[in-house]
Amino acid sequence: MLQRVVHLKLQKQMTQLSIGDNAPNFSAKDQNGNSIALSQFAGKRVILFFYPKDNTPGCTVEACDLRDNYSDLKKRGFEIVGISADDEKSHLKFIEKFQLPFPLISDTDKAVIQAFGVWGPKKFMGREFDGIHRTTFVIDANGKIEAIITKVSTKDHAAQIIEHLGMA
């Protein structure tokens, strides 16, 4: 129980969205230049994961864990969509290199990233800068936020999502 309280405290620092809120609708381009809108997933549960950068160690591990568990997540009724500020060309290379079976949204203007409140100050190796906070939102079939994971376990993210939702 204490762990959940700590999680919610961290959640407030990263995003203003809360469990039960309507997820911000968006329309943005995927790796192939196709427009993807959250509204097109109406009636489906969506795992929307925000990550800092294609082809970096943590982001690659996270994306590959979701890839490796894709069939199980689909059987459980989830669609998966990744979002970063990388461009379409970078996403396409990332998908091809690691055979990712889900779309990656290119949010170079950070409109979706800011709508979900995952852009802000970060520290890495003693350096401060603005960037994407690795965060996953699970959105239910009615477009409401079902879960927010701010402490992402990159190597076990699929299991973390399933456990967080009490589906283990």
Secondary structure, DSSP 4 states (H G I P E B T S, - for coil): -HHHHHHHHHHHHH-S--TTSBPPP-EEEETTS-EEEGGGGTTSEEEEEE-S-TTSHHHHHHHHHHHHTHHHHHHTTEEEEEEES--HHHHHHHHHHHT--S-EEE-TT-HHHHHTT-EEEEEETTEEEEEE--EEEEE-TTSBEEEEESS--GGGHHHHHHHHTT--
